[in-house]
Each structure stands twice: as structure tokens, then as C-alpha cells.
Amino acid sequence: MGVTIKDVAKRTGLSITTISLALNKKENRIPEKTRQIVESAAQELSQRPPA
């Protein structure tokens, strides 16, 4: 099973809504730093081998 928005939210401590907006680049109010944190966490989680 792939990485979900919930996984990224748990990893970053951000809301599911923030994660969705950042990944879909739908919200200009999401700071670039936050967007980078979200994208980095998503990439790290997808590269980890399954437990």
C-alpha cells in the first residue's frame, strides 16, 4: 500500500487539509517552507521499505 495523506500528516504534524493543499499546489496561503516540508516528508515515506 502506498503513502497516504494521513501518513504525511502524521509525519509532519500538519493537518490533512494542509497536506492536500500543499501537494496539489492549490493554495497560495501555504508558505513555501511548509510546502517543502510536506513534499520532503512524502518523498521520504515513499522511499522507505515496507515494514
HELIX and SHEET records of a PDB file:
HELIX    1   1 ILE A    5  THR A   12  1                                   8    
HELIX    2   2 ILE A   16  ASN A   24  1                                   9    
HELIX    3   3 GLU A   32  GLN A   47  1                                  16    
END                                                                             
